[in-house]
Amino acid sequence: MTNPTPRLLGGRYELGELIGRGGMAEVHRGYDTRLGRPVAVKILRSDHARDAGFLQRFRREAQSVAGLNHRSIVAVYDSGEDHAVESGGAEVSIPYIVMELVEGRTLREILNERGRLEPGEAARIVEWVLDALAYSHQMGIIHRDIKPGNVMVGDDGSVKVMDFGIARAVADTQATMTQTAAVIGTAQYVSPEQARGETVDHRSDIYSAGCVLFELLTGTTPYTGEPISLTYQHVNAPIPLPSSLDPDIPRDLDAIVAAALTKDRDERYEDARDMADDLRHVRDGRPVGALAAAALATAIGGGAALAAGEETVAYAPAGPPSRSGDTTTFAAADDPEAPLDKRRRRGGWGWLLALLLLVPLLALGWLAYQQSQPDEVAQVTVPQLVGMDEDAAEAELTNLGLEPDPEEGNSDAPVGEVFEQEQTQGSVVDKGSRITYRVSLGPVEVQVPELVGLSRKDAEQAITDAGLKVGEVSTRDGDAEKNTVLDSQPGQYTSVAADSEIDLVVASGEVELPDVVGKDVDDVRRQLYDLGLELETSERVSDAPAGQILEQAPGAGTVEVGSTVRLVVARARDKTVTETTTSSPTTTTPSPTETSTSPDPTTTDEPDPTTTEPTSPQSTPPNTRSTTGQTP
């Protein structure tokens, strides 16, 4: 019988149905019991739990995306580690990532169903991907594995990039596609520099985005074949144009693909935003930039030249690829034993023919492209928007002939104020360009959890789990156990901005014992109990009023809660009375007085012996007796 209770990760996340599976991890639908929202939970497969490479990649993904906050990047909310027991009984740690749940499908699923997309839809989707990449590059993160399977299209049409599992920091000089690395990217989408094992930068992601655009337009990747063949083609093969597979694809999209797939990264788009801007221009019916136009002309001429020279200059792997360190190299098909002059003669005519064909083709291609373009569009300098209110920013952009594209987001900035803009101040864009900026909704508010009565450790954990920070911790004397939370500021259940600091007041575990000597024990008893102290009393016969405290131990000062205070309380001495019997006088001669004295019994802890003092001689009538007795 199946246990109906869902598996709980980190004491917080309920694990539901499996919604995705990959070579490294599984993704489940989940539920955050603390914040009451659906989430996606990505868990490393247990068979990879002992693989250091997979563990490193998985943990890197959580670290890479934790600091990224963009509409087109799947947000990571939390990460942690669960524990599982292997068949041999050994316990292994299995990391998990809690992510935003996107209701939709991956681009790969869409392509599998539809084959390819309409040019306008393809341009829109890749534009969103490039917006996400531009942001991640700005934050110093290179994705390194852009492909249809890592792009989600929501049911609402939103586009989100996910799986930063092999992402690296831009400053990481070791970010190369190495032979020893556990994951090296997907062969159909790797850049030439990745394929050569060189250090990569953000332009590698732009190349991969170009491959994705090609596939969305045509239904196939730019290059096909086995991984080794694909690697070779990315490095050496001419750039294919989408219109070669479908003549109805606009030539401007050919130009954008050519600029993204240029072998030399220095001739590629410098920034993902540049490629996104060109796609925006195509969708708006405006011309693409000069870089794309030049790349198209080069691609047209280069492809023809290579085709003309195929007969004399052909490349193929010379047996298995030679692997030296991290780089995969390929040998030419020429016979290495052939005389040098013979090889030169055989290749010389081919290159000459290629050159003769290339020059006029380049010229014709460039001329035809230029003639097909409308007049040049005026350019505008982007103003500073950050700090302006929403209405002022919109008016400023409209006056400049730019298209306002406001988005809303949480920020510490006042509500309605622009706190971020994608196109930086001073950048030059075409008139009519869409300028994206974000308007503050105010900070994300969370509720201060219930803290009073918790231990300091539990309270600090509750504060962190709520998305808040622990502020100053002070102590206060009181009757509570040491380190018990007595108060918080702001108070529990108060709504505050996320990341706010919560100050705590905890019990010191000590109280100030007053000096109670001389006070009545009944007046002091309740006071000491209220301080959390235990009380022991003993009595001593004293001339002080009954119930008055004679001594205390310990004396006045700081003592721990729960300490015992010992008090010595006064007990009054027993009172005596004199009973006198008088008879008629028989003589005027004084006679001795008989005095009978009885001892004064006592039941106190410290007996007080009574001594009998003789009465002074006096004139007493005869037969007079004075008796001192115990008062009943």
Beta strands, then each sheet from edge to edge (+ up, - down):
strand 1: 7-9
strand 2: 13-21
strand 3: 25-32
strand 4: 37-44
strand 5: 76-85
strand 6: 91-99
strand 7: 104-106
strand 8: 141-142
strand 9: 151-154
strand 10: 159-161
strand 11: 168-169
strand 12: 322-324
strand 13: 327-329
strand 14: 379-381
strand 15: 403-409
strand 16: 418-421
strand 17: 428-430
strand 18: 434-440
strand 19: 445-447
strand 20: 469-476
strand 21: 485-489
strand 22: 495-497
strand 23: 501-507
strand 24: 510-513
strand 25: 534-542
strand 26: 549-553
strand 27: 557-560
strand 28: 564-572
strand 29: 576-581
strand 30: 594-597
strand 31: 625-630
sheet 1: 1+ 2- 3+ 4- 6+ 5-
sheet 2: 7+ 9- 10+
sheet 3: 8+ 11-
sheet 4: 12+ 13-
sheet 5: 14+ 17-
sheet 6: 15+ 18+ 16-
sheet 7: 19+ 22-
sheet 8: 20+ 23+ 21-
sheet 9: 24+ 27-
sheet 10: 25+ 28+ 26-
sheet 11: 29+ 31- 30-
end
